[in-house]
Every structure is written in C-alpha cells, then in structure tokens.
Amino acid sequence: MGRLSARRARIVGGTAQDKDRLVDHRQRWIELVDLINTARQQYYGADHPTLSDAEYDTLFRELQDLEAAHPELAGGDSPTQTVGGERAGMFAPVEHLERMLSLDNAFSSAELEAWLGRVRKDLGHLPPLLCELKIDGLAVDLVYRDGRLVSVATRGDGRVGEDVTYNARFIPGIPQQLTPTAGLPVPELLEVRGEVFFDKAAFEEMNAEMLAAGRTPFANARNAGAGSLRQRVDRREEELALAEATTGDTARGAAKLARLRADLDRSIQRLGRLRLTVHGVGRTEGWRPATQSEAYAALAAWGLPTAATAVVVADDGELTAYVEQYGAQRHGLDHEIDGVVVKVDDIATQGRLGATSRAPRWAIAYKYPPEVVRTRLTDIEVNVGRTGRVTPFAVMEPAQVAGSTVSMATLHNANEVRRKGVLIGDLVFLRKAGDVIPEVLGPVVEERDGSEREFVMPTHCPACGTALAPEKETDIDIRCPNVRSCPAQLRERVHHVGARGAMDIEGLGWKAAVALLECGLVADEGDVFALTAADLATCPFFTRTDGELTANAEALLTQLEAAKDRPLWRGLVALSIRHVGPTAARALAARFRSLSAIRDAGLAELAATEGVGPIIAEAVGEWFAEEWHRDVVAKWEQAGVVLAEPETEQLPQTMAGLTVVITGTLTDFSRDGAKEAVLARGGKVSGSVSKKTDYVVVGDNPGSKAEKAADLGRPILDEAGFVRLLAGDEP
Ligand code: IVH
C-alpha cells in the first residue's frame, strides 16, 4: 500500500508533458498494469481498496487508451482483457456454469451515445433497452436445480468463484426453494446472477454496533458486504460445537463458550442484513426467456428479489430521462449505486451483439460523474473538539461542489494529512462524500511551484497552551489533556448540552454558549441549569439596549426549565461522556433507569448491557471516576434536573415483539416522539424495511422505504393506524 500511494500522486494524473517525458510507453504500460492489479487484489482479495473508484476508472481508461494506440502492448493477461477479482483462498473454488462477465463503462453522455451508436450500427436500429440501477455490491452466482438452491458463489475471476453456499442460507433475500407459479413451473436448471449488498441503514446500524463492541468499523457498505459474506460461519459453528463437547465446567470454559456463541451470533446477524437483487441469468434448462425483462418477471414470480426500478425504454430520450432521474435521486435511495446499467432487452439480439473476453457488447454501465472539483488549500488549522481531540482541518478558497459552497473540510488527524500527501498552498481535489461531507482527496502534484509547505501538527493546544499528547500509546489522535478548563473544550461542551441529540435546548446555540462563558455566568457545563434571569441580565449578549432581557434570553430560560424533565438518555448524552451518543445512552437509560444506578454499576454490568460494549463501559467508568464530573452531576441535580426515568408505571407493552419502520412526517409525533412511543411499549424501531418488519408507518413525504415496504409486501399503516397499534388495537 505504501508503495502504491507513494507513486500514485505521480502516476494518477501527470500532465501531457510528463507523460511524453516518460516516452517509453511500455514502461507506463507496466506501471499501469501493476497499479491496476495491485488495486484489484486489494479491492477483491483483501476487501480493502486503496484507490478511489474514480481513480481506478481513470487508470483503467488510460490503460485501454494506451493499448488502443499501441496494440503491440496488449496481451491476454492485461487487466483490460480480464474480469478482475481474485479468490482469497478461504473458500472452496466453484466453477460457474457460464462465465460471469463484467461491464464496460461510459463516463459521460458522449460515451453512452457512442455505445448507442455502435449498437445501432451493428443492428441497423436501436432495440428496446432495459435500464436498471448499478448497485455497488458483490456479484454472486446462484444455481437452482429443480427449484432448490444448490450453490452460491462469488464472481471470482469470472470462471471460478468462491463457494459461499453455506453462508447464503442466512441471507433472507436468497430463497432456498423457488416457488412455482401457475403457468410457470420452475426450470430444471437455473443459474441466476445478482448483487449482494448492505443498504445504507443496515450498514450504519452495523457499524454503530461494531463501534460499541470495540471493533473497527468498515470504510463503506461494499467492503462491509464483502467482509460479511466472507466470514467462515461454518468454522465458527464447528469451533463452538467442539468447545461445547470438550470444555470443562469451569468459569474460563463458560466465558469461552459465551464468546464463541456471541461471535457466531454476530456473524449470522450480519449475514441476515445482507440483501440480494438479481440482475441476470446464466445457464438454464427447461426455460428460455425471450427478453431480459420477461426473465425478471419470471424470477420475481419464483420468489427471487428483482429491482422495482428496472424499466424498458424505447429511445435515447427515455434513456436520458432515466439516467437523469436517478442521477438526481441517487443519494436519496436506500442503498448505494454508482451508475445505471443499460442492457439490450431482447436476448436473441444480445446474442447477435456478442461479448469480448471481459464484457458483453449488449450492455454498458453508465457511471455518474463523481462530483470532484479543484481548489486551493490556503491553510491547515486545528480544531479542539468537545473531548479534547485535536483535529486538523483544511481551509480552502471557496468552491462550488455538489450544489453548495465549501471552504472547509476535516482532515481527521496528522496521519491522514500525511496519507493524503497535501501541502499548504497545494491545489487539491475536493469532493462531497455521499454528497454531504466535504472531503479533500489529494493534491494536484503537477501544479506545485515549490512554495508549498508541509503542515506541522502543533505541540501545544492553540486554545489553552497545554502540551498535547495521545491519550494512550496506541491512539492516532492527539488530545488536549486540559479537559476541565481548556476554553475550546468548554465552549464545545456547554454548547453540546443544548444539542438536538442531547437536552435539545434551542436557545443554547453556539453564540449563547460562548457568551455565557465569556461573561462568566457559567464556569463549566455544571452551571447551565442554575442560570437565572438576573444572571443573564448582566451579560450584553442576552440584553437589549434598554437593559431588558432579549426574547431569546427569555426563551432560553423557559427551555432550560423544560429540559430538566427530559428523558434520562438525553441527560446522559449532554454530559459529554466519550462514546456515549444517543444509541448507547438509550441502552444505558433503559437498563439502569437512573444516573446514580449507572454511576454505581460495575464495569462488567455496564458492558453486559445490550448496545453497550467494553469500550463504552470503560469510558463511563472513567468519566465517573473524575471528581469534577461528579460535581457537574451534583450541580445539575441541585438545579432540579431529574436524571432518572419517571417512576410511573410501565406502559402496557402493546408493541412487544413488533418491529416497525417509520418514514415520512407524522402530524402528532416528532421523529423521536414516535420512536419513543414504540420503545416505551416494548417494540423495536428499525431504520430499514426487511422481511422481519411487522409494520411500516408512512407519514407525509415518505422516502423510498414506503416503496420497499410495498415491494416486500409488508403492511403499511397511516398515522391513525399507528395510533391504534400503539393502543393495542387492530391497526
Ligand atoms: S449486469 C453481463 N446489472 O457491476 C452483465 N451488473 O461493473 C453483467 N452490477 O460484475 C452484469 N448492478 O457485479 C449488472 N444492475 C446490474 C448491476 C451489475 C451491479 C455489478 C456486477 C458486475 C459489475 C460490473
């Protein structure tokens, strides 16, 4: 990886002159083949990519162009001639009945037009085209004999993949048995291809759990999918069975069994969240569909998950409309896509167009342009966060990217600055990751003039001058250890008390928090709830020119009062305990019901709470060990903050055993309110619709979850139905 990134800057985008200077096309060809093969190995074999998809595509395209200009270079082992994807060797090899091809890409509408032009020329007309979304997941090959699933394999190199049949039994979208329907018996042999993936909600939930369990989260949904599909679940089961048979009746033995069981459960749970969408047919016996769309209809009828978004278009105009529609909507979909796949619908016509060794001529993947711009990195500054973490961030000349102006982006830590290879003064590539968070991708090295300088991480806190240090030797982050009185940390913590996911006090915005500290009205977050009108009247920020309190100041006082009775989890979040966000806080609140019970709980008890793991437990323990933290709690309690769940009787558990998904806006419930109503009655709320969802509550302007509910045939409720369900009535 080091080798790759060191050379990448030079290789990924040299100017025409640079490349001329390389002159030796063969040398460049060798470099490109090496880079692409290494990247493929990391992407497919180790599930750990080091190049962005766009960079990979750029290299690949350059190699194709180079080979087109110098055909003597191309050989059968060039990556342009192979599918890419190696088996990692953990699973038994399986030969596919028919080769699994890859797809050629079109990176612009001109390239898409060019493909349409070729199809038109070969056939003399433009045939109906099937458009569907290009899912960013893992290709799998499923074989059904007489309707029974006999094999599931990864794509591998296109001829031979890895046998993941055992794991597939835990993926709910993969039917073990096909359902014959009237007039459509299941064929003797059916080889079907599809994409296995995590949707965004499942990916986020899974990563939150990984974090809670003290494990490293996955970089993206695709890697998480690959990692999950490639778990050796069968070995875990064997290991557990062996341990059950041989482990003696000792405490250590019991602990080992518990750990093995938990590992196995987690693996199976992860597989249970994977989804499948089928997108092609390989070898068949006893069934010959005439068109791709007819094939999808049959596959759906037999119980295989097909995409509701696939449509057949008749001309260029309809195709463009499809591409534009999903280009605009793509970030709102419930799973990641990286483009649109266009296929000739008629299967005999597909045969006439044929395929190369790598990809069919009858299909093309149109890739959406990554929204990347170039701008000047004018400085790298550091920010001191709420928990003292010192993070460098990029200050840039304002640039328009993905619809908004961006001038700052976090750089996470000093390692990350080094890894990206950016210098202050560089021209940099900038994008919005997932179209939301700005991210500096790297420098445009050939634009350097020598005036750029390296960023040096400060040794002392820019806010309070304390020497910075990593907290533990293994930390990549450095922190300001002056937690209690560093002004930067204080501002962040006081502001955080009122955050939407904490005590939700609108009047305690950033400026108000700064004013409270600067006027000396609060020494730290402990003083916030004791604020009075007389206090605020002494600070210009909260008073009008006539000396009266501003409307905002009055509102702040009312909101502070109201916040004192907020649910315990909000108070927990407001205390800025490291790693305790809303999810962990809810779990702790549900289990312990009061802050004092949490304080008095032992580490093991905390860690055994569902949704809390050893890391969070330790953070909670360490937090309470600090005397001034306990003072903060005491001051809050003194001021009347409840910090306990109400002693009221438990609500009737009308939702016990039910899982609901809520989408869209409800009239009488806020987002959190609806969720709490379900949780308080013993139910579960999930972020994504699956077969396990009992009800989908649909409010105004629902997202794609409503569609998915319809696809999966899950019952849909309006708000009135939801209210009846909560009450324990027939919805
Ligand atoms: S069709 C011969 N359709 O993209 C046609 N592939 O970059 C082969 N993919 O290997 C594939 N969504 O794993 C097809 N709707 C879709 C797809 C899709 C994602 C994947 C597939 C393929 C890769 C090529």
Boltz pocket constraint, residues with backbone or C-beta under 6 A from the ligand:
constraints:
  - pocket:
      binder: B
      contacts: [[A, 101], [A, 102], [A, 103], [A, 132], [A, 133], [A, 134], [A, 135], [A, 136], [A, 137], [A, 138], [A, 139], [A, 140], [A, 194], [A, 195], [A, 279], [A, 280], [A, 341], [A, 360], [A, 363], [A, 365]]
      max_distance: 6.0
